[in-house]
Amino acid sequence: MLKENNATLKDENEFLKEQIKDLQHKLSQEQNLVGQQHKLLDQEQQLHLADKKQITQLKKSETDNQNTKTQTDNHQQDEQSKKGFFERLFGK
């Protein structure tokens, strides 16, 4: 009877050791997955920041272009108003 109990306990011990190895392997895989997800999240945040900077630069560029166009239009209007009636009429 003692030998049977001893054999049963050894079998259970081996089974539990196998479960521990499997669980350790699964834990290792999960840790790798979490590490990859952190890396992807970091890359996503960096891309979002870069996109945000580009959008800001484009908006600033558009605003600068509009301001330049407005200044050019105002300058042309000033030149037109300085010309006399005949110069405007005949384009000389």
C-alpha positions as CSV (number, residue, x, y, z in Angstrom):
1,M,0.0,0.0,0.0
2,L,2.8,2.4,0.8
3,K,4.5,1.7,-2.5
4,E,1.2,2.4,-4.3
5,N,0.8,5.7,-2.5
6,N,4.5,6.5,-3.2
7,A,4.0,5.7,-7.0
8,T,0.8,7.8,-7.1
9,L,2.5,10.7,-5.5
10,K,5.4,10.5,-7.9
11,D,2.9,10.5,-10.8
12,E,1.1,13.5,-9.4
13,N,4.4,15.2,-8.9
14,E,5.5,14.6,-12.5
15,F,2.1,15.8,-13.7
16,L,2.3,19.0,-11.6
17,K,5.9,19.6,-12.9
18,E,4.6,19.4,-16.5
19,Q,1.8,21.8,-15.7
20,I,4.3,24.2,-14.1
21,K,6.5,24.0,-17.3
22,D,3.5,24.6,-19.5
23,L,2.3,27.6,-17.4
24,Q,5.8,29.1,-17.4
25,H,5.9,28.7,-21.2
26,K,2.5,30.4,-21.5
27,L,3.6,33.2,-19.2
28,S,6.7,33.7,-21.2
29,Q,4.6,34.0,-24.4
30,E,2.3,36.4,-22.7
31,Q,5.2,38.6,-21.5
32,N,6.6,38.7,-25.1
33,L,3.1,39.6,-26.4
34,V,2.8,42.4,-23.9
35,G,6.3,43.6,-24.8
36,Q,5.4,43.7,-28.5
37,Q,2.1,45.6,-27.7
38,H,4.1,48.2,-25.7
39,K,6.5,48.6,-28.6
40,L,3.6,49.0,-31.1
41,L,1.8,51.5,-28.8
42,D,5.0,53.5,-28.5
43,Q,5.4,53.5,-32.3
44,E,1.8,54.6,-32.7
45,Q,2.3,57.5,-30.3
46,Q,5.4,58.6,-32.2
47,L,3.6,58.5,-35.5
48,H,0.6,60.4,-34.0
49,L,3.0,63.1,-32.7
50,A,4.8,63.3,-36.1
51,D,1.4,63.6,-37.9
52,K,0.3,66.3,-35.4
53,K,3.5,68.3,-36.1
54,Q,3.1,68.0,-39.9
55,I,-0.5,69.2,-39.6
56,T,0.5,72.1,-37.5
57,Q,3.3,73.0,-40.0
58,L,0.8,72.7,-42.9
59,K,-1.7,75.0,-41.2
60,K,1.0,77.5,-40.5
61,S,2.2,77.3,-44.1
62,E,-1.4,77.8,-45.4
63,T,-1.8,80.8,-43.0
64,D,1.5,82.3,-44.2
65,N,0.4,81.8,-47.8
66,Q,-2.9,83.5,-47.2
67,N,-1.2,86.4,-45.5
68,T,1.3,86.8,-48.3
69,K,-1.6,86.7,-50.9
70,T,-3.5,89.3,-49.0
71,Q,-0.5,91.5,-48.8
72,T,0.2,91.1,-52.5
73,D,-3.5,91.9,-53.3
74,N,-3.4,94.9,-51.1
75,H,-0.1,96.1,-52.7
76,Q,-1.6,95.6,-56.2
77,Q,-4.7,97.6,-55.2
78,D,-2.5,100.4,-53.8
79,E,-0.6,100.5,-57.1
80,Q,-3.9,100.6,-59.1
81,S,-5.2,103.4,-57.0
82,K,-2.0,105.4,-57.6
83,K,-2.3,105.2,-61.3
84,G,-4.3,107.9,-63.1
85,F,-7.5,107.4,-64.9
86,F,-6.0,107.1,-68.4
87,E,-3.2,104.8,-67.2
88,R,-5.8,102.4,-65.8
89,L,-8.0,102.7,-68.8
90,F,-5.2,102.1,-71.4
91,G,-3.0,100.0,-69.2
92,K,0.2,102.1,-69.6
